[in-house]
Amino acid sequence: MADQDYYELLGVQKGASDAEIKSAYRKLAMKYHPDRNPGDKEAETKFKEVAEAYEVLKDPQKRAAYDQYGKAAFSGGAGGPGGFGGFGGFGSGAGFNFDFGSMFEDIFGDFMGGSSARTRSRTRNAGVRGNDIRADIEITLEEAYKGISKQIDVRTAVKCEECEGSGCEKGTKPETCDACHGTGRIRRQSGFFIEERPCNICHGTGEVIKKPCKKCGGTGKVNSTKTLEVNVPAGIDNDNRMRLSAQGEAGTNGGENGDLYIFIHIKPHPIFTRDGANLYTTVPLKMTTAALGGEIEIPCIDGSVEKVKIEPGTQTGTEIRLRKKGMSVIQSKSVGDLFVKFMVETPVKLNSKQKELLKQFEEEGANSPQSNSFFDKVKDFMKKDK
């Protein structure tokens, strides 16, 4: 490979991006890998060549030196800067000593389920966040309008006070895992491939508890019931949820607590129904009030009473709007409206005198425009049908 250009080997242009170089190497490495080409010396040589090219071009400093001086930059030859000399022998051209396990974790780690040493160093012995938990609160529509503070009891796993969450008996501490030697990972090499998995003894923590706490059994947490004060804001709606940070299950190995999610349930109201910030109600009107007009009182969710004038001849389905008599809007000064629909009530269980009066009313020829209009249309329809 003495005269072959690294860019040509990978099949990329000299100005190729890091992602393009990595992608090209990945394809070629998979193509020429010895495990895919058993006994093929040519494929093995090609595999080493593309690995050498990638080792240089993936590193910005090495790549810059290669672009300026070629392979001489790594051999200490003519014009080569001494600072790049001597990366070890590989047996072809410039040559390198490669850590194939490291390279394959870098390139194929996301496909093989592995992780780089850098990632392992971040995750080994890292705490595990506690689980989120749920609680439910039922409130009235009036409480949703005003907002309310409520106490709730939540049963969850909390940090063990005996061992302060360590899981160890007092006076002891976790010891390095003998199986993985504290790395938290077990590695097995097969040819050029490195198989790596979490240690099944310490479960990836790198440590084991030889003397567990008697109170928590080594888990670092115990089940307990805690009482919390929950401030439900004005304007909250049915099935809205609230998050109380770090009030969930305790973490392990120093991990943070989970969160508590509170789901709000609003009881059905005997008078009002709700749609967002607006309220709706249906008010029955006596037949006489609807016919003659009058004044009625309508209760509102804020506890006030609105006097409403009823116009003579009010029909069922007539709707009025009382502005700013609806629900509060959460985290806002706005207030919705109250929509009132009237339903004219027909009297029932009339006595003989009341029936006689209604008959006289009918004989006088009551002005019922909607009824008259409807039956006129019926007569016209029946005539056409004949």
Secondary structure, DSSP 8 states (H G I E B T S, - for coil): -TT--HHHHHT--TT--HHHHHHHHHHHHHHH-TTTSTT-HHHHHHHHHHHHHHHHHTSHHHHHHHHHHGGGGGTT-TT--GGG------SSTT-----HHHHHHHHHHHHHT---HHHHHHHTT--B----EEEEEEE-HHHHHH-EEEEEEEEEEEE-TTTTTS-B-TT---EE-TTTTTSSEEEEEETTEEEEEE-TTTTTSSEE-SSB-TTTTTSSEEEEEEEEEEEE-TT--TT-EEEETT-SS--BTT-----EEEEEEE---SS-EEETTEEEEEEEEEHHHHHH-EEEEEE-TTS-EEEEEE-TT--TT-EEEETT-S-B-TTSS-B--EEEEEEEE---S--HHHHHHHHHHHHT----HHHHHHHHHHHHHHHHH-
